[in-house]
């Protein structure tokens, strides 16, 4: 096709590209093979259409199951208690007892770094309440 | 209209789309994918699959041909990006290292030259050049397909022609060399 906006030179170049750069089988293609492959591909894609939804649903189920079975999250050690340990002002055990209840405390002690436990043992050397640690 | 009738009408419309656009789509993809016929076929098929899925939502605000070519061009861009990624991490994609080129391309110097010249263009420049000059879409249709203004299309066309003029200068000046290659 002659493009009115092109110079004769450019038109020549475009024609050169057009004539020499086309799919080799295009002229002979009757479309049957292409259509057969396309049909198969569409059928496959329809089959797979539920795939992502099924996967998402399965993932939700897994998350719920994991969430239900997961151990109740351990409350974090109150910031004030950690500061008290670090600053060595942990003599007042009554104050500490009031800060966290026994159940939570036992969990927290298991997770405390060894040096904190050691510090607390030194500070509370008169007490045999936490001998297990 | 029952659901069955809707599906039948949809299938008929889709078949018409495939019959009308198959050849032009393959030609466009071939020319935009460095003359890789296998890749062109794969990309066009994927574009048709996407069109089939989206066809129920096509509102007819543009020509169906323009709508389909928008899908096709995006698919071509996606393929080209994917190919660039493969080139970046060849070890992860060893099974695809031997990307077969059509036999006709392998020993055809002129086609190879044209392919290389087109590859130096940006995606947009290549798209507008192929759509307007090789596939004979109008400037307005091309702008619709690429979702940009006609001015932008013209600007990309100008740059594409300028680049091709330089890259293929020797071919234009010495037609006998072209024939010899």
Contacts between the chains, C-beta under 8 A, distances in Angstrom:
chain1	res1	chain2	res2	distance
A	1	B	136	5.3
A	3	B	132	7.9
A	3	B	133	6.7
A	6	B	133	7.9
A	6	B	161	7.9
A	9	B	165	7.9
A	9	B	172	6.6
A	10	B	161	5.8
A	10	B	165	7.1
A	12	B	172	6.4
A	13	B	161	7.9
A	13	B	164	6.4
A	13	B	165	6.8
A	13	B	168	6.1
A	13	B	171	7.7
A	13	B	172	5.5
A	14	B	133	4.7
A	14	B	134	7.4
A	16	B	114	7.8
A	16	B	168	7.6
A	16	B	171	6.6
A	16	B	172	7.5
A	16	B	178	7.1
A	17	B	114	5.3
A	17	B	118	7.9
A	17	B	133	7.7
A	17	B	134	6.7
A	17	B	164	7.5
A	17	B	168	7.8
A	18	B	133	7.3
A	18	B	134	5.2
A	20	B	110	5.1
A	20	B	111	5.8
A	20	B	114	6.2
A	21	B	31	6.0
A	21	B	35	6.8
A	21	B	111	5.8
A	21	B	114	4.6
A	21	B	115	7.0
A	21	B	118	7.8
A	21	B	134	7.6
A	22	B	27	6.0
A	22	B	30	6.8
A	22	B	31	7.2
A	23	B	26	5.7
A	23	B	27	5.9
A	23	B	30	4.0
A	23	B	37	5.5
A	23	B	40	6.5
A	23	B	102	7.9
A	24	B	37	6.9
A	24	B	102	5.8
A	24	B	104	4.3
A	24	B	105	8.0
A	25	B	37	6.9
A	26	B	23	6.1
A	26	B	26	6.0
A	26	B	27	5.9
A	26	B	30	7.5
A	29	B	23	7.1
A	29	B	26	7.5
A	31	B	18	7.9
A	31	B	19	7.1
A	31	B	22	5.6
A	31	B	23	7.9
A	34	B	22	6.3
A	34	B	26	7.8
A	34	B	41	7.0
A	34	B	45	7.5
A	35	B	18	6.6
A	35	B	22	8.0
A	37	B	41	8.0
A	37	B	45	6.3
A	38	B	18	6.7
A	38	B	45	5.4
A	38	B	48	5.6
A	38	B	49	7.4
A	41	B	45	5.6
A	41	B	46	7.8
A	41	B	49	5.5
A	42	B	48	7.8
A	42	B	49	5.6
A	42	B	52	5.5
A	45	B	49	5.2
A	45	B	52	7.9
A	45	B	53	7.1
A	49	B	53	7.9
